[in-house]
Amino acid sequence: MDQLIRRMRRAARAKRRGGFTLLEVMVAMGILATGLLAVSAAQLYAMRGGRAGRHTTDAAEFAQQKIEELARRAWADIPSTGGAWTPGAGEVHNNDVATQGANITEQTYSLQWRITDTVGPSGVFLKTIDVRVQWNEPNRPNRVYTISTMRHNDARS
């Protein structure tokens, strides 16, 4: 009988050591919740960064298209703006996103350009072309992307 009681006590002690206490489970859940919160915050930050990157890429594309359009013109067809940016908004481009019902404008970009003549001893032989794209993002207003190029006047233009 004495031996049976000892075995039962050993079995009860072994049973107590084998499981988790409520406190251990609560601590583990708290650590898991903190980790999940950090992962979700990182995901939100990545989504915002992706949107900002997409807007910058779109602005670069619009600026590059305008630079190429102005650079392809004949020399006489590239009017100088006297170093001033084109008045007003210049051109406006919208980035539309297709939804189930209709397209929604996600972002509006304003393009301006300036063309400056450089005069040398034999007349105007170089034009500097700058294109500026402006847009606003939530929490980051007045974003600007500027690209520049130079056009040389050779006899073939």
N, C-alpha and C positions, 0 to 999 in steps of 0.2 A: 504494500500500500504506500509506504514511504517513497519507494522508487517511482511509483505511478504519479505521485504529487510532484516530485522533482521534474519528471518528464513534462508534465503539464505546465509547470512554471517556465521551464526552458522554452517550450513551444510558444507560450504567451509572450515571453520576452523576444523571441525570434520574430514573431508576428508584428510586434510593435516596431522593431527595427526595420522591417521590410517596406513599410509604406511611407507616404509623405504626410506631414502635418498640414493643417489648414494654413498656418503661417507661411510655410514654405511654398505652398501653392499660390498664396496671395503675392508673395515677393516675386515669384516667377511670372505671374500675370502682369505685375507692375513693370517689370523689365521688358516683357514682350510688348506691352502697350507703348512704352517709351520708344522702343525701336520702330514700331509701326508708325508712330507719329513722325519720327524723323524721316522715314522713307517717304511718307506722303508729302511732307514739306519739301523734300528734295524733288519729288515729282512735279509739284506745283511750280517750283522755281525753274525746272527744266522746260515746262510748258511755256512759261512766260518768256524765257530766253529763246525758245524756238520761234515764237511769234515775232519777237523783236528782230531776230535774225532773218526771218522771212521778209519782214518789211524793209530791212536794209538791202537785202538781195533784190527785191522789187525796185527799190529806188535806184540801185546801181544799174539795173537793166534799163529803166527809163532814161537815165542820164546817158548811158552808152548809146542807146538808140538815137538820142538827140545829137550827141557829138558826131556820130557817124553821118546823120542826115546833113548837118551843117558842113562837115568836112568833105562830103561828096559834091557839094555845089561848086559851080564854076567860081573862080576867084572874084569876078565882078558881082556875082550874086550873093556874096556873103557880106551883108551890110554891117558896118561898124556901129556899135552902140555907144561909142565914145567912152568906153570903160564903165558905163553904168549898166546895172542889171535891167533886163526888160521890165517894163512897168507892170504893175498889178501882179496877178498870179501867173502870168505867162501862159503856160498850158496846164491843164488839170487832167490827171489820170486817176481813175478809180480802180481799186482792186476789188472785184466782185466775187462773192462766194455763192455758189449754187446751193439752194436749200430746196425742200420739198415743194413749197409754194411758189417762191420767186427768188430772184437773185438779191442778195443783200450786199451793200457796199461795206466792206470791212475796213478799208483804209483809203484816204484821198491824198494824193501827192500833188504838189505844186511845183512846176518846172519853170525856172528862169535861166536866162543865159546872157552872157555879155561877150562882146567881141571887141578886142582892142587892136588897133593898127600900130605896128612898129615902123617908123619911118627911118629909112637909111638915106645915104647920099644919092641914090638913084630912085628914090620914091618909096612907096609902101612895098615891102617885100615879105613881111611876116605878120600874120594875124594870130593872136592868142584867143582861143575859144574856151570859155569856162561855162559849165552847166551846173546849176545848183538845184537840188531836189529837196523840198521841205515837207515834213509831215509831223503829225502829233500822235503820240501813243499815250495810253493811260499811264500815269506815274512818270512819264518821260516826255514832256512836251517839247516842242521846237526842235525836233530832230532835223539834221541837215546832212546831206551827202553832196560833195562837190567833186567834179572831175574836170580836168583841163587837158587841152592839147594845143599844138601850134600847127599852123598851116603856112607853108612856104610858097611864095609866088614864083613858080618857074614858068618857062615859056609854053609849056604844054597845058596849063590850066585854062 
